[in-house]
Amino acid sequence: MPSSSPYPSNWKEISLELKKKANWTCQKCGRKCIEPGQKVPQDWTVSKRMAYTLQTHHWDRDPSNSSEDNLICVCTGCHLDLHRGYRGRLSNVSEGQLSLFP
């Protein structure tokens, strides 16, 4: 049965190679993130571990477009900020109207 995923079949490899190239560092804020197999302090919560997780973001928000110039490695916080920015620009908030996502 063919995959219904919008990501290419080798997405994990593409993403991993980009993260290695970025030296496991957020390309937006410079935060050094956790590498696979890296031990973290036992007192770190799940939330803290997530904050130090590197993710791969598609600039055009199209997961099938995995060309390197369309991708950036960012920490979870920066990834959320990027998507908040999209929400703000793409919403139908009129001038003078309050927005939930300033």
Contacts in CASP RR format, 6 or more apart in sequence:
PFRMAT RR
TARGET T0000
AUTHOR 0000-0000-0000
METHOD contacts of the structure
MODEL  1
MPSSSPYPSNWKEISLELKKKANWTCQKCGRKCIEPGQKVPQDWTVSKRM
AYTLQTHHWDRDPSNSSEDNLICVCTGCHLDLHRGYRGRLSNVSEGQLSL
FP
3 9 0 8 1.000
5 11 0 8 1.000
5 63 0 8 1.000
6 62 0 8 1.000
6 63 0 8 1.000
6 64 0 8 1.000
7 63 0 8 1.000
7 64 0 8 1.000
7 66 0 8 1.000
8 14 0 8 1.000
8 64 0 8 1.000
8 66 0 8 1.000
11 63 0 8 1.000
11 66 0 8 1.000
14 56 0 8 1.000
14 66 0 8 1.000
14 71 0 8 1.000
15 56 0 8 1.000
15 71 0 8 1.000
18 56 0 8 1.000
18 68 0 8 1.000
18 71 0 8 1.000
18 73 0 8 1.000
19 54 0 8 1.000
19 56 0 8 1.000
19 73 0 8 1.000
21 73 0 8 1.000
22 54 0 8 1.000
22 73 0 8 1.000
24 32 0 8 1.000
24 33 0 8 1.000
24 34 0 8 1.000
24 35 0 8 1.000
24 54 0 8 1.000
25 31 0 8 1.000
25 32 0 8 1.000
25 33 0 8 1.000
25 54 0 8 1.000
25 73 0 8 1.000
26 33 0 8 1.000
26 54 0 8 1.000
26 73 0 8 1.000
26 74 0 8 1.000
26 75 0 8 1.000
26 78 0 8 1.000
27 72 0 8 1.000
27 73 0 8 1.000
27 74 0 8 1.000
28 72 0 8 1.000
28 74 0 8 1.000
28 75 0 8 1.000
28 78 0 8 1.000
28 81 0 8 1.000
28 82 0 8 1.000
29 74 0 8 1.000
29 75 0 8 1.000
29 78 0 8 1.000
30 75 0 8 1.000
31 52 0 8 1.000
31 75 0 8 1.000
31 78 0 8 1.000
32 52 0 8 1.000
33 52 0 8 1.000
33 53 0 8 1.000
33 54 0 8 1.000
33 75 0 8 1.000
34 40 0 8 1.000
34 49 0 8 1.000
34 52 0 8 1.000
34 53 0 8 1.000
34 54 0 8 1.000
40 49 0 8 1.000
40 52 0 8 1.000
50 76 0 8 1.000
51 75 0 8 1.000
51 76 0 8 1.000
51 77 0 8 1.000
52 75 0 8 1.000
52 76 0 8 1.000
53 75 0 8 1.000
53 76 0 8 1.000
54 73 0 8 1.000
54 74 0 8 1.000
54 75 0 8 1.000
55 73 0 8 1.000
55 74 0 8 1.000
55 75 0 8 1.000
55 76 0 8 1.000
55 79 0 8 1.000
56 71 0 8 1.000
56 72 0 8 1.000
56 73 0 8 1.000
56 74 0 8 1.000
57 71 0 8 1.000
57 72 0 8 1.000
57 73 0 8 1.000
57 74 0 8 1.000
57 79 0 8 1.000
57 82 0 8 1.000
58 65 0 8 1.000
58 66 0 8 1.000
58 70 0 8 1.000
58 71 0 8 1.000
59 70 0 8 1.000
59 71 0 8 1.000
59 72 0 8 1.000
60 70 0 8 1.000
61 86 0 8 1.000
62 70 0 8 1.000
74 82 0 8 1.000
84 101 0 8 1.000
85 101 0 8 1.000
87 101 0 8 1.000
88 99 0 8 1.000
88 101 0 8 1.000
91 99 0 8 1.000
91 101 0 8 1.000
93 99 0 8 1.000
END
